[in-house]
Structure formats: C-alpha cells, structure tokens
Amino acid sequence: MQNLAGRNGKSIEYDCKRAAQKLGIPVIYAQSVKSEQVYKDLSFFEPDYILALFFNQLVPKEICALAKKKALNIHPSFLPSYRGVSPCFWILAEGRPLAGVTVHELGDKLDGGEVVARLPVAVKKNDSVFTLYRRCARVAADLAVEVLVTGRGPVATLPIESSYRSSITCEAVRAFRRKKRRFFLFF
C-alpha cells in the first residue's frame, strides 16, 4: 500500500488493490501483462470487457481476445496527442492548456486503438502532476461507466497533432521545476 502525505500531514490512501478488494473485485498482480499466469488468470474469469487504466504496457492480442465484447484502455490525454507514458507530466512541462481522457480499444500500437470516447480536461494554473492526474481519473471513471453501459461515449474533437512522449528524463524534470511546476500539490 502506498500512502501520500496530504493536507495537515493527514495520510491519503492511494491503493487501487485495497479499493478493489473492498468492492469484492479480484485483483491480478504481475510485473508483465505478457506472463502466462496473467493469461490463465484472465481466462478463468471469462471477461466481457478487459479494462486497462492508465496502463504502460502493450497488451498481447491473445489477452485482448479473451474479452467477449472489448478490450479497452483509459489514457489520460486527448489522444492521439501525448501517446506514451506520463502524459500529464508532459502536458504540464510543455505548458499546454488542455489534457484529456480517452477510452480506446487496445491494439497493436501503444495508445493507438480505435477511440471509443474522449473528453478534454482543462489544465489549471496551479496544477501539479498529481492534481491533473486526479482530475483526469475522475473524468475517466464517469467515461468508463458510460462506455461499459452503452458501448460508446462522447468523442470530442479538437484540432490536435499526433504525438508520442517517452519516459521522463532528469533534464525534463529540471526544466519542469524551473517552470515552477510540481509533482504533488494537495488542495
């Protein structure tokens, strides 16, 4: 379990596994989604949907095929912009006014499947990486429910370019901090 220090030193529980367990949702944990054990565990459940949340691995076709309806990913950017890892960091680092949330089908390319739903999320002046991710996660929760219930969701369109960002580098962190941006800010 991971705890983050919040306002007035109070602990904020930040643990998806514990939340899932409280709701009676089985949790599968593995270092790699490509492991044979993950395939066996998911096969057992005979899932209607497979839903990856802000996921950083390419899911094999064999695992996607286990979903009776769709295998989906929720990505915290307005795809096709900011494909790849840590989009909220890169959006703030590059001073962009909008982030977003996209629900898309898992496919052969990272963050490249068909868009099922997509909404913009405004970047606030005092956003940290954490506060922007948290706002994206709240939008993502509502969007995921809509997609799982109806099969689709709203697909907002904006004039955007396709882009990919890789892992965060030390130089990118230094530039980020020079711009007075933060990773954590609770309010």
Solvent accessible surface area in square Angstrom, and as a share of the most:
residue,aa,sasa,rsa
1,M,133,0.59
2,Q,99,0.44
3,N,79,0.41
4,L,25,0.12
5,A,75,0.58
6,G,12,0.11
7,R,158,0.58
8,N,140,0.72
9,G,64,0.62
10,K,142,0.60
11,S,80,0.51
12,I,58,0.30
13,E,83,0.37
14,Y,114,0.43
15,D,34,0.18
16,C,113,0.68
17,K,102,0.43
18,R,98,0.36
19,A,52,0.40
20,A,19,0.15
21,Q,104,0.46
22,K,152,0.64
23,L,139,0.69
24,G,63,0.61
25,I,93,0.47
26,P,84,0.53
27,V,61,0.35
28,I,59,0.30
29,Y,170,0.65
30,A,41,0.32
31,Q,147,0.65
32,S,43,0.28
33,V,17,0.10
34,K,135,0.57
35,S,40,0.26
36,E,122,0.55
37,Q,106,0.47
38,V,10,0.05
39,Y,89,0.34
40,K,111,0.47
41,D,40,0.21
42,L,32,0.16
43,S,39,0.25
44,F,164,0.69
45,F,88,0.37
46,E,117,0.52
47,P,20,0.13
48,D,70,0.36
49,Y,54,0.20
50,I,20,0.10
51,L,63,0.31
52,A,11,0.08
53,L,108,0.54
54,F,65,0.27
55,F,65,0.27
56,N,101,0.52
57,Q,53,0.24
58,L,75,0.37
59,V,10,0.06
60,P,30,0.19
61,K,138,0.59
62,E,110,0.49
63,I,4,0.02
64,C,24,0.14
65,A,82,0.63
66,L,37,0.19
67,A,14,0.11
68,K,133,0.56
69,K,129,0.55
70,K,57,0.24
71,A,10,0.07
72,L,1,0.00
73,N,4,0.02
74,I,2,0.01
75,H,5,0.02
76,P,3,0.02
77,S,0,0.00
78,F,11,0.05
79,L,4,0.02
80,P,52,0.33
81,S,9,0.06
82,Y,11,0.04
83,R,49,0.18
84,G,5,0.05
85,V,42,0.24
86,S,32,0.21
87,P,5,0.03
88,C,0,0.00
89,F,1,0.00
90,W,33,0.11
91,I,1,0.01
92,L,2,0.01
93,A,11,0.09
94,E,67,0.30
95,G,54,0.52
96,R,95,0.35
97,P,101,0.63
98,L,71,0.35
99,A,1,0.01
100,G,0,0.00
101,V,0,0.00
102,T,0,0.00
103,V,0,0.00
104,H,3,0.01
105,E,50,0.22
106,L,31,0.16
107,G,28,0.27
108,D,100,0.52
109,K,133,0.56
110,L,50,0.25
111,D,10,0.05
112,G,44,0.42
113,G,18,0.17
114,E,106,0.48
115,V,35,0.20
116,V,0,0.00
117,A,0,0.00
118,R,26,0.10
119,L,55,0.27
120,P,54,0.34
121,V,10,0.06
122,A,61,0.47
123,V,26,0.15
124,K,117,0.50
125,K,182,0.77
126,N,91,0.47
127,D,8,0.04
128,S,0,0.00
129,V,14,0.08
130,F,18,0.07
131,T,12,0.07
132,L,0,0.00
133,Y,50,0.19
134,R,70,0.25
135,R,50,0.18
136,C,0,0.00
137,A,45,0.35
138,R,152,0.55
139,V,41,0.24
140,A,6,0.05
141,A,57,0.44
142,D,106,0.55
143,L,3,0.01
144,A,10,0.08
145,V,94,0.54
146,E,73,0.33
147,V,1,0.00
148,L,64,0.32
149,V,117,0.67
150,T,95,0.55
151,G,22,0.21
152,R,111,0.40
153,G,15,0.15
154,P,55,0.34
155,V,61,0.35
156,A,29,0.23
157,T,107,0.62
158,L,66,0.33
159,P,138,0.87
160,I,64,0.32
161,E,91,0.41
162,S,70,0.45
163,S,15,0.09
164,Y,107,0.41
165,R,47,0.17
166,S,63,0.41
167,S,73,0.47
168,I,61,0.31
169,T,73,0.43
170,C,95,0.57
171,E,90,0.40
172,A,15,0.12
173,V,31,0.18
174,R,125,0.46
175,A,32,0.25
176,F,0,0.00
177,R,147,0.54
178,R,154,0.56
179,K,112,0.48
180,K,173,0.73
181,R,42,0.16
182,R,135,0.49
183,F,52,0.22
184,F,106,0.44
185,L,41,0.20
186,F,41,0.17
187,F,131,0.55
